[in-house]
Amino acid sequence: MKHVIILLDGMADYPIPALCDKTPLEYARTPHMDKMFQKGTGGMVKNVPDSLAPGSAVANLSVLGYDPEKYFTGRSPIEAASMGVPLKDTDIAARCNLITLSDEPIYEDKTLVDYCADEISSEEAAFLIKALNEELNLSDMRFYPGISYRHLFVWGNGPTNMQLTPPHDITGKKITNYLPSDPVALKIMKESHDVLKKHPVNLARMEKGLNPANSVWFWGAGKKTVLPSFESKYGMKGAVIAAVDLVQGIGVCAGMDVLKVKGATGNFNTDYSGKAKACIEGLRNGYDFVFVHIEAPDECGHRNEVMNKVRSIELIDEKIVGPVLAELEQYDDFKIMALADHPTPLSVRTHTRDAVPFTVYKKGDCGNGTLPFTEENAAKTGIFYEKGVFLAECFMR
């Protein structure tokens, strides 16, 4: 049997006045997910336990059947696995965003203008990360370049109890009350500003009217992640398709293959068709399970881009769900699920821990429902999984 999960990161939302009091999913045209919901089944699932912050690492572990209360050690160690950065048991890895801060002379008085520095290109970012390694001369610490604004900082024997705030949670706010609790981490962030604000890459960006990546921001720290292999857990050979290191890293930690897609960006302007093609080729090449992750709805939620969030959902339905469904119909047996990991409501611009809608369609399903796939209609089914791992275990059978 073939299994496919299509994960629309941050898709779930609240009704929006600008969308006639509909959610982006309700407003979007999604005929293929509607078909899955009408002919198959659906409901609600809570992927983020109350004991953990509502992050994508926690939620995506749940979706794949790994209880985050048992396996989650921090976001960044998972990203390190994707980037091929080996971690010692005593290392602390932290996500290192390249951000834009305002111009106040005292660092602590600045405002976080943009958590992604206008989605700086990976090529520009690599020059900035290289400059930090060369000019800060840090002992037993190192920056590693990633994709766009998303990078990695590894600290040998670093502290395990740092209080760190995700930068996308404080866009537009003064950073005073959100700075790292550890004085060394704060010192490095302040020194990074001194290096980056005068770097030629940023000077050129400002000339073009783009936000400069004028500081690093640490968050998501933790120790090395160890997961049982997906194949030993479910008896299936699995693959992951994602643009972001976090989701690729979960796949690596679980012993799954990562199928790369040229043009996949982790934002709205990604190669949706390329992800569908990679999934179809993966199924044809012997993978029993393919996990397709699309970051676009989440990024649009963080940036309060209402119509882009609607359009990203439509593009996923048209260019990924539709072609993958058509491919699966050729197989003797299959299951496909579409769902969000967590909500990223446009009104709050960050993750919440609310339950999210899911729909599952399998070979032979012939329901006669007429309602479209929405948060409200999924809730009306009365099907609810209080933990994402319970839904995963049912789906993987």
Secondary structure as GFF3:
##gff-version 3
##sequence-region A 1 397
A	DSSP	beta_strand	2	8	.	.	.	ID=ss1
A	DSSP	three_ten_helix	17	19	.	.	.	ID=ss2
A	DSSP	alpha_helix	24	27	.	.	.	ID=ss3
A	DSSP	alpha_helix	31	39	.	.	.	ID=ss4
A	DSSP	beta_strand	41	45	.	.	.	ID=ss5
A	DSSP	alpha_helix	56	63	.	.	.	ID=ss6
A	DSSP	alpha_helix	68	71	.	.	.	ID=ss7
A	DSSP	alpha_helix	75	83	.	.	.	ID=ss8
A	DSSP	beta_strand	91	101	.	.	.	ID=ss9
A	DSSP	three_ten_helix	107	109	.	.	.	ID=ss10
A	DSSP	beta_strand	112	114	.	.	.	ID=ss11
A	DSSP	alpha_helix	122	136	.	.	.	ID=ss12
A	DSSP	beta_strand	141	147	.	.	.	ID=ss13
A	DSSP	beta_strand	150	156	.	.	.	ID=ss14
A	DSSP	three_ten_helix	167	169	.	.	.	ID=ss15
A	DSSP	three_ten_helix	175	178	.	.	.	ID=ss16
A	DSSP	alpha_helix	183	196	.	.	.	ID=ss17
A	DSSP	alpha_helix	200	207	.	.	.	ID=ss18
A	DSSP	beta_strand	215	222	.	.	.	ID=ss19
A	DSSP	alpha_helix	230	234	.	.	.	ID=ss20
A	DSSP	beta_strand	238	241	.	.	.	ID=ss21
A	DSSP	alpha_helix	245	253	.	.	.	ID=ss22
A	DSSP	beta_strand	257	258	.	.	.	ID=ss23
A	DSSP	alpha_helix	272	284	.	.	.	ID=ss24
A	DSSP	beta_strand	289	294	.	.	.	ID=ss25
A	DSSP	alpha_helix	296	302	.	.	.	ID=ss26
A	DSSP	alpha_helix	306	316	.	.	.	ID=ss27
A	DSSP	pi_helix	317	321	.	.	.	ID=ss28
A	DSSP	alpha_helix	322	328	.	.	.	ID=ss29
A	DSSP	beta_strand	334	339	.	.	.	ID=ss30
A	DSSP	beta_strand	356	362	.	.	.	ID=ss31
A	DSSP	alpha_helix	375	380	.	.	.	ID=ss32
A	DSSP	beta_strand	384	385	.	.	.	ID=ss33
A	DSSP	alpha_helix	388	395	.	.	.	ID=ss34
###
